[in-house]
Amino acid sequence: MTSEARSQVLRNDRLMYQLAETIDAVKYYFPLGRDLLGSQAAVSNIIGRTEPDYQEIVFKCLYTWRNANGKGKGERLVEIFRGVELDKVADYLERALARNPNCLGEDRFLQSLASKIDCASVYRKLGLPLLDNNSARLSNLIGPLHIPFTQYKEALFQVLIRWRNQEGSYLKSLESLKKTLLRHGLSDTARKLHHMEYGHDSGPMESTENDCKEESTPSFIDEKMETDGPPANRALSQEQFYDIYLYASSKDTQYFLTMKQLIHRIGWKMTSCFDLELGEPVMGSIEKALLKCSHVVCLITRDDCDQDINVERTMTIEMTFQSLKDKGLSRSLIPIYCGVPESALPLSLRALRGVSIDDHDLEKLLRNSIDVSIRKKREEEFRNVSELSTHTDANDPLPLISSSEATFQ
């Protein structure tokens, strides 16, 4: 293979579109686009808006809190940081207060404080307590963000096309694209690209994956500071376990997009009913996915209640209830009401305590209910089993592990 050999995938816009469809465009459009096109302006121009300045949003929240509480409430701000698990930032503030008890009175210090935070990941969970849990005030600081889901997908496709036109349709360009996808944790998309070009019999792309697995996450001003939120560059393991199986009757609704963004922002691992493999029996696919998930979040809209019985939803609920009975789990099916009164819910869900997607405590309630230790324990057990035995079939999911008493409080 010569470096000037042409790629059949990069030359084919239809295949490029299929590749773009495998990427969560809402989550990856801006970071992946910036990496491929080299500038924020280029990706913002395609989608028709600029990405929010999350650091500025956090600064405004800190500024508003300081003006409401006074510059002498540094200890209270330390408590807020620790309450949202920003311990490194809390330590930084404590040291600054020891040197200058009135440092919060300086806007420049608040800017410095914001620069120590991974603002894109935590702006909401930090901003809400700073603004007395007033989501309307936070929304006003952020401004309108009403970009349709389909617009993100089309814009991502345009990013790939513009990148291809700049780099050329060469195999060396394709290999560069695979490495870029892996840097962003998009291993499934990178493998699809590999197989689209070289065929499914070409074998794994292990060398390329290993080259990118150890790359560090994006650095911030204080490189020693740890931030929370989902890691941006994490290659997928051989066996996937998830915190959440997200069910909805449609993925092209604002409800689904809102819940998906919330899950990704908090850092939970999720799969959904739209990620099932094609060509498999529906019941088997659902069961296989459920066995890898610790909790099921079920979005119920008015259409779900008005229409005839949804077979896939019914199967999902029934199999979840059966797993509770067989595996000893408790309260792992969480209904989310999306513009529908509780009285209109399917009978199978009325006995469970749920929450409206518009509830201002939605994130808090979900945090109290989603137990990530279940997934982490299963991942650890899978790793241990894999190391001890070479006979384990990775395609057979491990048995569900009993949940802790995670529930809405």
N, C-alpha and C positions, 0 to 999 in steps of 0.2 A: 504494500500500500504506500503510495507516494503522498507527500504532504499536499500536493496540488490535486489529488483525486477529488472528485465531486461527491457530495452527499445527496442521496436520493430523497432524504427527508427534508433537508433544508431547501431543496429546489421545488418542493411541492407544497403550495399554500394550504391545501386541504389537510395534509398530514401535520403541518404546523398548527393548524386550528385544533386538530384532534389532540395534539400535545398540550396546547394551552388549556383545553377543557379539563385536563387532569390536575390542574393547579387551583388551589383556593385563591381566586383572584383578589378577593377583598383583603385577605391577610397578606398576600405576597406581592401585590401589584407594585406598591411603592418601593419596598426594599429590593426586590428583584429587578424592577425597572431601572432604579438608580445604578445598580451594579452593571447591568447590561449596556445602558445608554450613557452612563458616566456623569449624569447630572440630575438634580431635582427638577430643574426647569424643563428638561426634555420630557420626563414622564408626566409632569403636571400639565404641560401643554396638550398632551394627547387626551387626557381624561377631562380637561377643561376646568381644573381647579388645582390649588396648591394643597399639599398635605398640611394638616394643622401643626402649628408650632407647639408641640406638647410641653417643651420646657417653658415657653412663655405662659401656657395655661397654668402650669404648676406654680410659676412665679406669681401670677395674678391671684391664685388661691392663697398662697402664703401672705401676699400683700394684704388681701382682704381680711384674712384671719388676724394678722398683726394689728391692723387698724381697728378691728373690733375688740381685741383683747388687750392691746397694749404691748409695749416692747419689754415689759418686765415679766412676761409669762413664758419665759424660755423653758422652764421645767415642764409646763403643760404641753408645749410643742414636742418636747422629747418624748412624752408619753404617747402622743398621737403617732409619732414615727414608729415607736415600738409596737403600738397597737396594730399597725398594718405591716409589721415584720420588716421594717426598714432599720434594722439595728445598727448597721454601719453608719447610716446618716445620723441616727440618734447619737452615736458615739462622737461623731464629728461635731455635732451641735454642742454637746456637753463640753468638749474641749474648748470650743470657741467661747462659750459662756464663761468658762473658768478664766479665760484671758480677758474677756470684755463682757461684763454682764448686760451691757446695753447694745450688743451687736445687732439684735433684731431691729433696732431703730434705723439701721442703714439699708437702703434699698439694694445697694451693691452686694451686701452680705446675703440678702434673700436670693439674689440672682446666682450667687456662688453656691448657695444651698441647693437651689434647683438643678444646678449643673452636676451635682453629685448623684442625681437620681436618674434611673432609667424611666424617664417621664412617659414615654409612649406606652409602657407596660402598666404603670401604676397610677397614671394621672387621675383615674376615676376613683379608685379605692382610697387614694390619699385625699383627693379634692373634696369628696363628700363629707368626711369628718371635719375638714377645715371650714366647710361652708354649712355646718350644722345639719348635714345630711339632706340638704336642699338640692335635689337633682335639677330643678328648674334654674337655680342660680348657676349651677355648673354648666348647664346647656347654654346659657346666655354667654358665658365666658368662651365656650368652644365655638359657638356660632353654628349656623345650619350646615348639616352634613347629609344631604339627601341625594346620594349618588346611587342610582339603581344597580342592583346586583348584575344585571345583564350588561350594563355599561362597563363595569369593571372587567368582565370577561372579554368584551370586544377590545377594550383598551389594552389588555394584556397581550392579546393576539397581535395588535398593532406594534407593541413593543418588540415582540419576537421578530416580526417582519422587518422593522427598521434596523434591529440589530443584525439580522441576516444580510440586509442590503449593505450594511457598513462593513461587515466582516467577510462576506462572500459565502458561497454555498459549498465550502470545502469540508472534507472530513476532519481536517485539523480544527476548523471552526466548530464542528459538531462536538469534538472532544473537549474543546474549551467550554461549550455550553453545558455539557454534562458536569464538568467540574464546578461551574457556577451554580447549577441546580443543587448539587450535593452540599455546597457551602451553606445553602439556605435550608438544609434539612429535607430537600425534596427528592429523596432517594427513589421513591416509586416512579416519579416522573423521569428521573435520570435513567432508571432501568427500562422504562417504556421506550425512551428515545434510543437507547442502545439496541433493544430488540427490534424496533421499527427499522433501524438502519441495517443491522447485521443478521436479523432473524433470531427466532427463539432457540435455535440449536447452536448459537454462537458461544454459549457459556456465559458465566457471570463476568461482571466488570470489576472484579475484586481489587485490582491494582488501583483503578481510578478512585474507588470508594475509600480505600485505605489512605490514599494521599490526602483526602479531604476530611477524614473522620476527626483528626486531631487538631484541625484549625480552630483557633480561639474564637470566642464570641466577640461581637463588636465592643471595642474599648470606649470608655468614657473618660472624662477629664481626670478622674481619680482611678487609675487602672487597678488599684488594690481593692476598690470598693466592690462588693457583691451586690447585685440588684436582683429583685425578684421578677416574676413573670415568666412566660414560656421561653426556653432557650431558642435563639434564632437559628443556630447551626447545630442540629443534632441529627446524625444519620439514624435511620430506622434499624431496629434489631431484627433478628431473624423471626422471632415470634412476638407478635404485638398483643399487649393487653391494654385495656382502656378503662378510664374512670367512668365514662358516660357513653351509652348508646342513645343517640338522639333520634326520636321518631317524630315525623311530621308528614302530613299528607302531600305537601308540596315544598320544594326547596326554593321556589321563586317567590316567597313571601317575605315581608319585612319581619314577621315573627321569627321565621327560621334564621334569617340573617342576624337579627338582634341576639338570639340565644347563642348562635354560633360564635359571634364576636365576643360575647360575655365569657363563654367557655375558653376561648383562645386567650383572652386578656388575663384571666385568672391563672391560666397555665395548666388546666386539666387536659388530659388526653382523651380524645373522643373519636368515635366513628358514628356513622348514621345509616339509616335505611337506604340512603342513596349511594352508599359505598359498597353495596353487595356485588359480588362477582356475577357477571353475565353468564348465561348458559347453565346455571345451577337451579335446581328446584327451589322455589321461593321459600318453602317451609324449612328446608335444609339450610339455606343461606342465612335466614333469620336466626335459626337455632345456633348455627356456628358462630355468628357475630355475638349473640347474647352471652354465650359461654365465655367470651373473652372480655366481657364488660362487667363492672362492679355495680353500676346503677343504670336505670333506664329513665330518661326524661322524655315525657310524652306531651307534645304540643297538640292541644285540641282547639280547633277553631269552630265557628258557628257552622261552616260548611260541613265539617265532620259530623255534626249532630243532625243537620238537615238532610244530608244525603243518605242513600242506602248504606247498609252495613259495609264498612271498609274491611275487606278480608285480611289484608296485611296488618292493619292496626289490631284487629281482633286476635290474629295469630300472635302478634308481638306481646299483647297484654296477657293472653292465656299462657304462653310459654314462660313469661316472666313470673306469673303467679305460680306456675308449676315448679319453677326453679326455687321459689321461696319455700314451697312445701317439701321438695325433695332434698334441698341443700341446706335448709335451716337458716336461710337469709331472712332479714326483716327490714321492711320499709325501704326497699331499693327501687320501687317504682314510683316516680314522682310526676304527677300530672301538673301541667302548666296551662291555665285557662287563657286563651287568646281571644278576647272580645266575646266571651260566651259565659252566661251565668252558670253557677255550679248546678242549678236545678236541671239544666239541659244536658248535663254530662251523660255519657254512656253509663249504664247501671254498674258496670264492672269497676268504674273509677270513683263513684260517689262515696264509697266507704273509705277512700284514702284522703288524707289531708293534702291539698294542693295549694297553689298560689297563682294569682294573676300575673301575667307577664308585665303588667304595668305597675305592680306593687313596688313602692319605693324601697321596701326591704328585700326585694327579690334576691339580690346578690348575697346579703347577709344570711337569708334563709337557706340558700343553696350551699353556701360555705359551711353552714352547720349540718348539712345533710349529706354532702359528698365526702366520703372518706377515702382519701388517696392512698392511705396505708394498705388498703386491700390490694390495689393494683401493684403497688411497690413490692408487697410481700409475694405476690404471684410471680412477678418478674424475677425476684431473687430466687424463689424456689425453682423456677424454670431454668435459670442459669446453673443452679446447683445440680439439678437433674441432668442437664446437658453435659456438664463436666464429668459426672460420674458414669454416664452410660452413653454409648454411641448407638444404641438401638432405639432410642426414643424417636418416634415419628413426629416431626415438628408440625405436621398438618393436623394432628389430632389435638384439640384444645385440652388443657389441663382441667380437672374438676374445679368447680367454683369453690372458693374459700369463704368461710362464714364471715359475714359482715359484722362490724361493730354496730352499736346502737346509734347509727347516724340517722337523724330524723329532724324534721322541722321543729324548732324550739319556739 
